[in-house]
């Protein structure tokens, strides 16, 4: 098969490799679409994967091509989204259904081969079969969309809340979409990139602010009369972390979601804001995937199917494996605007 294989940091090669063979309890999935995550950029160019060579890519969906021993062959031809974390399902956290906190997990695209390929082998347990009206391209965004809704649920978002999101990248925009679907009273998006803010406006977000040009705290105060009920840090920058504390209302909630791009620190003023406003700070990590109630992956697909979560406008680029490395470089170097970039394999779409 064709794949993009990371042989060393910065050495991603489009090449032919052996087709994976599904083992007991696994399927062979023909990849239809795999999204480029923000974490894929440092994974390829600075951090590397946990072993070399590895095929990156963890935001994927496709069609069951073949089944391994013990898997019903009638599943061949079914379309599915893939939960990329492969838990041990035996540790204390797994026994509670908290698979994101598994003590001994594998992970598609970083610890084992992922979705930047024509095929990938996946445990049947990690497949979530698609509603008829959800496309494979949409389904490849289930992972980031589930991460976004998980962040809001950490803080117990309520109807009418004024929600401020710092960072207007793909997941920040998905947080905004979820907040609207939840009945937020106001959704405010902040970034320092004018192209991202223009894209957000085109998606229907009316309240946007360029914090490099405007006084963010004053802007939020004017719109809310006292601060945001819920602030989500979705950029990973220390400056945004600082602004979270200064823009939240008294007794407000702050969710820290962005992967940090460096050391994070707070000024004395921001620390005082936490104390004096009695802010509640929430961490968020990954998403809830379970066969029991409140699975955020099932929730995401249900909302996609009903039209209450429309992620299709987020997709700005569809590329083949031959163009992937150049596109990753463009994202790293910010030479061209993009929001959600998908590797698309037409043979795995339908």
C-alpha positions as CSV (number, residue, x, y, z in Angstrom):
1,X,0.0,0.0,0.0
2,X,0.9,3.7,-0.2
3,X,1.7,5.4,3.1
4,X,3.5,8.4,4.6
5,X,6.1,6.9,6.9
6,X,8.0,8.9,9.5
7,X,11.5,7.4,9.6
8,X,13.1,10.1,11.8
9,X,12.2,13.6,13.0
10,X,11.5,15.7,9.9
11,X,11.9,12.6,7.6
12,X,8.4,11.8,6.4
13,X,8.4,9.7,3.2
14,X,5.6,8.9,0.8
15,X,6.4,5.3,-0.1
16,X,5.1,1.8,-0.7
17,X,4.9,-0.5,2.4
18,X,3.4,-3.9,3.1
19,X,-0.3,-4.1,3.7
20,X,-1.1,-4.5,7.4
21,X,-2.7,-7.8,8.3
22,X,-5.6,-7.8,10.8
23,X,-5.0,-10.0,13.9
24,X,-7.5,-11.6,16.2
25,X,-10.3,-9.1,17.1
26,X,-9.1,-6.6,14.5
27,X,-10.3,-5.3,11.1
28,X,-8.4,-4.0,8.1
29,X,-9.8,-0.5,7.5
30,X,-9.5,1.2,4.1
31,X,-8.8,4.8,5.2
32,X,-11.2,7.2,3.6
33,X,-10.1,10.4,5.3
34,X,-7.6,11.3,8.0
35,X,-7.3,14.8,9.4
36,X,-4.2,16.7,10.1
37,X,-4.2,17.5,13.8
38,X,-2.2,20.5,15.3
39,X,-0.2,17.9,17.3
40,X,0.9,16.2,14.0
41,X,3.2,19.2,13.3
42,X,5.5,18.8,16.3
43,X,5.1,15.0,16.0
44,X,6.6,15.1,12.5
45,X,9.1,18.0,12.8
46,X,10.3,18.3,16.4
47,X,9.1,15.5,18.8
48,X,8.9,12.4,16.7
49,X,6.9,9.3,17.3
50,X,7.5,6.7,20.0
51,X,9.4,4.5,17.6
52,X,10.6,4.7,14.0
53,X,9.4,4.0,11.4
54,X,5.8,4.9,12.2
55,X,2.8,6.0,10.0
56,X,1.3,9.1,11.7
57,X,-2.3,10.2,11.6
58,X,-5.0,9.6,14.3
59,X,-8.1,11.5,13.1
60,X,-9.5,8.9,10.7
61,X,-12.5,7.1,9.3
62,X,-13.0,4.6,6.5
63,X,-14.5,1.4,5.4
64,X,-14.0,-2.1,6.7
65,X,-12.0,-4.0,4.0
66,X,-11.3,-7.3,5.8
67,X,-11.7,-8.9,9.2
68,X,-9.3,-10.8,11.4
69,X,-10.0,-14.0,13.3
70,X,-13.0,-13.8,15.6
71,X,-14.6,-10.8,13.8
72,X,-17.8,-11.1,11.9
73,X,-17.1,-10.9,8.2
74,X,-20.5,-9.3,7.6
75,X,-18.9,-6.1,8.8
76,X,-17.0,-5.8,5.6
77,X,-18.2,-2.7,3.7
78,X,-19.4,-0.9,6.9
79,X,-18.2,2.7,7.3
80,X,-16.7,3.6,10.7
81,X,-14.9,6.3,12.7
82,X,-11.9,5.2,14.7
83,X,-11.1,5.9,18.3
84,X,-7.3,6.1,18.1
85,X,-6.5,5.2,21.7
86,X,-6.1,1.5,22.2
87,X,-6.5,0.9,26.0
88,X,-5.4,-2.1,27.9
89,X,-8.9,-2.4,29.3
90,X,-7.6,-4.0,32.5
91,X,-6.1,-1.2,34.6
92,X,-8.2,0.6,37.3
93,X,-9.0,3.6,35.0
94,X,-10.1,1.3,32.2
95,X,-12.3,-0.6,34.6
96,X,-14.1,2.7,35.2
97,X,-14.5,3.4,31.5
98,X,-11.9,6.2,31.7
99,X,-9.9,5.0,28.8
100,X,-8.1,8.3,28.2
101,X,-6.3,7.7,31.5
102,X,-5.3,4.1,30.7
103,X,-2.0,3.2,32.4
104,X,-0.8,1.1,29.5
105,X,-2.3,2.2,26.1
106,X,-1.3,2.1,22.5
107,X,-2.2,4.9,20.1
108,X,-2.7,5.0,16.4
109,X,-0.3,7.4,14.6
110,X,2.2,7.9,17.4
111,X,2.8,4.5,19.2
112,X,1.7,2.3,16.3
113,X,0.8,2.9,12.6
114,X,-2.0,5.3,12.0
115,X,-4.1,6.8,9.2
116,X,-1.8,8.5,6.7
117,X,-2.0,5.4,4.6
118,X,-4.4,3.5,2.4
119,X,-5.0,0.9,5.1
120,X,-4.7,0.5,8.8
121,X,-5.5,-2.3,11.2
122,X,-7.7,-1.4,14.0
123,X,-9.3,-3.4,16.9
124,X,-13.0,-3.9,16.3
125,X,-13.6,-2.3,19.8
126,X,-12.3,1.0,18.5
127,X,-14.8,1.3,15.6
128,X,-17.9,3.4,15.8
129,X,-20.1,2.7,12.8
130,X,-21.6,5.7,11.0
131,X,-25.2,6.8,10.6
132,X,-26.3,6.7,7.0
133,X,-26.2,10.4,6.5
134,X,-22.8,11.1,8.0
135,X,-20.0,11.0,5.4
136,X,-16.6,9.5,6.0
137,X,-15.0,12.9,5.7
138,X,-17.3,14.3,8.4
139,X,-16.6,11.2,10.6
140,X,-12.8,11.8,10.4
141,X,-13.5,14.9,12.5
142,X,-15.2,12.9,15.2
143,X,-12.0,12.8,17.3
144,X,-11.4,16.6,17.5
145,X,-15.1,17.3,17.8
146,X,-15.3,14.9,20.8
147,X,-12.3,16.6,22.3
148,X,-14.1,19.9,22.0
149,X,-17.3,18.8,23.6
150,X,-15.4,17.1,26.4
151,X,-13.7,20.4,27.2
152,X,-17.1,22.2,27.6
153,X,-18.5,19.3,29.7
154,X,-15.6,19.6,32.2
155,X,-16.9,23.0,33.2
156,X,-20.6,22.1,33.2
157,X,-21.6,24.6,30.6
158,X,-25.2,25.9,31.0
159,X,-27.8,27.4,28.7
160,X,-27.3,31.1,28.4
161,X,-23.6,31.1,29.4
162,X,-21.4,33.7,27.8
163,X,-18.5,31.6,26.4
164,X,-15.1,33.0,25.5
165,X,-12.7,30.9,23.4
166,X,-9.0,31.9,23.1
167,X,-7.7,30.4,19.9
168,X,-9.7,30.1,16.7
169,X,-8.1,27.0,15.2
170,X,-10.2,24.0,14.3
171,X,-10.8,22.8,17.8
172,X,-11.5,26.3,19.1
173,X,-14.1,26.7,16.3
174,X,-15.6,23.3,17.2
175,X,-15.9,24.4,20.9
176,X,-17.8,27.4,19.6
177,X,-20.1,25.3,17.5
178,X,-20.8,23.0,20.5
179,X,-21.4,26.1,22.7
180,X,-24.0,27.4,20.2
181,X,-25.7,24.0,20.0
182,X,-25.8,23.9,23.8
183,X,-27.7,27.2,23.9
184,X,-24.9,29.6,24.9
185,X,-26.1,33.1,25.3
186,X,-23.0,34.5,23.5
187,X,-19.9,32.9,21.9
188,X,-16.8,35.0,21.6
189,X,-13.7,34.0,19.7
190,X,-10.3,35.5,20.1
191,X,-7.1,35.1,18.1
192,X,-4.1,37.1,16.9
193,X,-4.4,35.8,13.3
194,X,-6.7,37.9,11.1
195,X,-7.2,35.1,8.6
196,X,-8.5,32.8,11.3
197,X,-10.9,35.5,12.6
198,X,-12.1,36.2,9.1
199,X,-12.8,32.5,8.6
200,X,-14.7,32.4,11.9
201,X,-16.8,35.3,10.8
202,X,-17.6,33.5,7.6
203,X,-18.8,30.5,9.7
204,X,-21.3,32.8,11.5
205,X,-19.4,33.8,14.6
206,X,-20.2,37.5,15.0
207,X,-18.2,38.3,18.1
208,X,-14.5,38.0,17.3
209,X,-11.5,39.9,18.6
210,X,-7.9,40.3,17.5
211,X,-6.2,40.5,20.9
212,X,-3.0,41.7,19.2
213,X,-4.8,44.9,18.1
214,X,-7.6,45.4,20.7
215,X,-7.9,45.5,24.5
216,X,-9.4,42.0,25.1
217,X,-10.4,42.6,28.7
218,X,-12.3,45.8,27.7
219,X,-13.9,44.1,24.7
220,X,-15.2,41.2,26.8
221,X,-16.4,43.5,29.5
222,X,-18.3,45.6,27.0
223,X,-20.0,42.5,25.6
224,X,-20.8,40.8,28.9
225,X,-21.0,43.5,31.5
226,X,-18.7,41.7,33.9
227,X,-16.8,38.9,32.2
228,X,-17.4,35.6,30.6
229,X,-19.2,32.8,32.4
230,X,-16.9,30.2,30.8
231,X,-13.4,30.8,29.2
232,X,-11.7,28.1,27.2
233,X,-8.0,28.3,26.5
234,X,-7.6,26.7,23.1
235,X,-4.2,28.1,21.9
236,X,-1.6,26.7,24.3
237,X,0.1,30.1,24.7
238,X,1.1,31.7,28.0
239,X,-0.4,35.1,26.9
240,X,-3.8,33.4,26.4
241,X,-3.6,31.6,29.7
242,X,-3.0,35.0,31.3
243,X,-6.0,36.5,29.5
244,X,-8.3,33.7,30.7
245,X,-8.0,34.8,34.3
246,X,-8.5,38.5,33.4
247,X,-11.6,38.0,31.3
248,X,-13.6,35.5,33.4
249,X,-16.3,36.8,35.6
250,X,-16.4,36.5,39.4
251,X,-17.1,32.8,40.2
252,X,-16.4,32.0,36.5
253,X,-15.1,28.8,35.0
254,X,-11.8,28.4,33.0
255,X,-11.0,25.3,31.0
256,X,-7.4,24.7,30.0
257,X,-7.4,22.8,26.7
258,X,-4.6,24.0,24.4
259,X,-1.4,21.9,24.2
260,X,1.3,24.2,25.6
261,X,3.8,25.6,23.0
262,X,6.3,26.4,25.8
263,X,6.5,27.1,29.5
264,X,3.3,28.6,30.9
265,X,3.4,31.3,33.5
266,X,1.1,33.8,35.1
267,X,1.6,37.4,36.3
268,X,0.8,38.4,39.8
269,X,-2.3,40.2,38.5
270,X,-3.6,37.1,36.8
271,X,-2.9,35.0,39.9
272,X,-4.7,37.5,42.0
273,X,-7.7,37.3,39.6
274,X,-7.9,33.6,40.3
275,X,-8.0,34.2,44.1
276,X,-10.2,37.3,44.2
277,X,-12.8,36.1,41.6
278,X,-12.7,32.6,43.1
279,X,-12.3,31.1,39.6
280,X,-12.7,27.4,39.0
281,X,-9.9,26.0,36.8
282,X,-10.5,22.8,34.9
283,X,-8.1,20.6,33.0
284,X,-9.3,18.6,30.0
285,X,-7.7,15.7,28.2
286,X,-8.9,13.7,25.2
287,X,-12.5,12.6,25.2
288,X,-14.9,10.0,26.6
289,X,-15.3,6.8,24.5
290,X,-17.3,4.1,26.0
291,X,-20.1,1.6,25.3
292,X,-21.9,2.9,28.3
293,X,-23.9,6.1,28.8
294,X,-22.5,9.5,27.9
295,X,-20.0,8.5,25.2
296,X,-18.9,11.8,23.6
297,X,-18.0,9.9,20.4
298,X,-21.6,8.7,20.0
299,X,-22.9,12.1,21.0
300,X,-20.8,13.7,18.3
301,X,-22.0,11.3,15.6
302,X,-25.6,11.8,16.7
303,X,-25.2,15.6,16.5
304,X,-23.6,15.3,13.1
305,X,-26.5,13.1,11.9
306,X,-29.1,15.4,13.1
307,X,-27.5,18.5,11.6
308,X,-26.9,20.2,15.0
309,X,-23.1,19.9,14.5
310,X,-22.0,20.8,10.9
311,X,-18.3,20.3,10.6
312,X,-18.1,20.2,6.8
313,X,-17.4,24.0,6.5
314,X,-14.3,23.6,8.6
315,X,-12.6,21.5,5.9
316,X,-10.4,23.8,3.7
317,X,-8.0,21.3,2.0
318,X,-8.4,17.8,0.7
319,X,-5.1,16.3,-0.4
320,X,-3.5,13.0,-1.4
321,X,-0.6,11.3,0.4
322,X,1.8,12.6,-2.3
323,X,1.0,16.2,-1.1
324,X,0.9,15.6,2.6
325,X,4.5,16.5,3.6
326,X,4.4,19.8,1.7
327,X,1.1,20.6,3.3
328,X,2.5,19.9,6.8
329,X,5.4,22.2,6.0
330,X,3.0,24.9,5.0
331,X,1.0,24.6,8.2
332,X,4.3,24.7,10.2
333,X,5.6,27.7,8.4
334,X,2.2,29.4,8.1
335,X,2.7,30.2,4.4
336,X,-0.9,29.7,3.5
337,X,-4.1,29.8,5.5
338,X,-5.8,26.5,6.3
339,X,-8.2,25.3,8.9
340,X,-8.9,21.6,8.6
341,X,-6.7,19.7,6.2
342,X,-7.8,16.1,5.3
343,X,-5.9,13.4,3.6
344,X,-8.6,11.8,1.4
345,X,-8.5,8.5,-0.3
346,X,-11.4,8.4,-2.7
347,X,-11.6,4.6,-2.6
348,X,-12.3,4.7,1.1
349,X,-15.1,7.3,1.0
350,X,-18.1,5.2,-0.2
